[in-house]
Amino acid sequence: MIRSKSTVRNLPVYRPGKPIEEVEREYGWKNAVKLVSNENPFGCSPKVIEALQGLQLFHQYPEPMAPLLRGKLAKHFDVEPEKFIFGNGSSEIIQMICRTFLEHGDESILVDFTYSIYQSEIKIEGAIPIFVPLLNGSYDLDAMLGAITDKTKIIWICNPNNPTGALIDQDTLISFLQKIPDNILVVLDEAYMEYVVDENAPNSASLVSLFPQLIVLRTFSKIYGLAAMRMGYAMADVTIIAELHRVRPSFNTSRYAQMAAIAALEDQEFVAYWRKMNDQERIRIGDQLENWGISYYPSQGNFILFDSGSPSQEVFQYMLERGVIVRDRLRYPTYIRVTIGTSEQNDRFLEVFAEFLACR
Ligand SMILES: Cc1ncc(COP(=O)(O)O)c(C=O)c1O
């Protein structure tokens, strides 16, 4: 029996949201509603579909540095092109960051209820995750500062936080970054930032030149609706980007993902539309949960976390059998996270959840 390395052996396998195809096969549904993986419920911009017509060059490797996309993003954010690196989804960049910077015994600070991939990648490198509790779903940055030791290497901030949806504003973030010693990296994961409507949201691209130890992560998987394409990116000081390139798998983003991302980025009307729709629907779902006396976390993302008051697996199963997939088995046993869908999908979610509440 060949043994895997000790840091991998007992690691849980990442549990993604139940794929829609699987639910439709198992339960015979034709149009199940998938509100589990924080995808864009509509899909992507029609301009992406157009740009991908007549795909060709299947036999040739893509340009590994994604120069066209890099140029577009550089303009979009007003950040030098050399400060970008691309990944097969931003999850690959999280992996690259840990692989590049974490050594056995290093400490890495994160909150106790956030995107689970950070802790798996930390552990795989033999480093130690140091968990800081959230305060009512929000970051307790003073507690994070208090957790710094001479072994600390990376601090993870998911902004807005998945799954609570809490946002750290520009001033708070700046004053936090000012207190971080130069030898500690701060990873700011902004997978959901395009959904944020709060005017005090950080302008993190501008912070990259002020704080050389900051890495900002973004993805095309969420508001841009390109989760299947796998395209994420990081912005950081060139010295950090240069190190990440040493571990980047060659040709890690496909030419089609690069093409799709360029077309998606160019359609900012699409982004603005879905930001607005998401905001309206998020308020509507929140109001309805409140009417039912269900407590939820005010969210700036495209998801809401709430306390269903029942074992989450029961809620999940009840809804699944009626064609609605939500996220169960989170950190707390009665919590459910629902992705904001189209208004029809949200109607369906609310209808089925109301039935659940009536019969429990
Ligand atoms: C906070 C956060 N970061 C990163 C990701 C990874 O996204 P991707 O690898 O699709 O870019 C996700 C996906 O759900 C996420 O929630």
The ligand as an SDF file (V2000), in Angstrom:
LIG
                    3D

 16 16  0  0  0  0  0  0  0  0999 V2000
  -14.4190   32.8360   -1.3020 C   0  0  0  0  0  0  0  0  0  0  0  0
  -14.1030   32.0350   -2.5060 C   0  0  0  0  0  0  0  0  0  0  0  0
  -12.8890   32.1320   -3.0380 N   0  0  0  0  0  0  0  0  0  0  0  0
  -12.5400   31.4250   -4.1180 C   0  0  0  0  0  0  0  0  0  0  0  0
  -13.4430   30.5770   -4.7200 C   0  0  0  0  0  0  0  0  0  0  0  0
  -12.9630   29.7720   -5.8890 C   0  0  0  0  0  0  0  0  0  0  0  0
  -13.4940   30.1440   -7.0610 O   0  0  0  0  0  0  0  0  0  0  0  0
  -12.8720   29.6760   -8.4450 P   0  0  0  0  0  0  0  0  0  0  0  0
  -11.8230   28.6560   -8.1640 O   0  0  0  0  0  0  0  0  0  0  0  0
  -14.0200   29.1170   -9.2020 O   0  0  0  0  0  0  0  0  0  0  0  0
  -12.3120   30.9180   -9.0430 O   0  0  0  0  0  0  0  0  0  0  0  0
  -14.7250   30.4310   -4.2070 C   0  0  0  0  0  0  0  0  0  0  0  0
  -15.6870   29.5190   -4.8300 C   0  0  0  0  0  0  0  0  0  0  0  0
  -16.7410   29.2500   -4.3560 O   0  0  0  0  0  0  0  0  0  0  0  0
  -15.0630   31.1920   -3.0640 C   0  0  0  0  0  0  0  0  0  0  0  0
  -16.2620   31.1080   -2.5010 O   0  0  0  0  0  0  0  0  0  0  0  0
  1  2  1  0
  2  3  1  0
  2 15  2  0
  3  4  2  0
  4  5  1  0
  5  6  1  0
  5 12  2  0
  6  7  1  0
  7  8  1  0
  8  9  2  0
  8 10  1  0
  8 11  1  0
 12 13  1  0
 12 15  1  0
 13 14  2  0
 15 16  1  0
M  END
$$$$
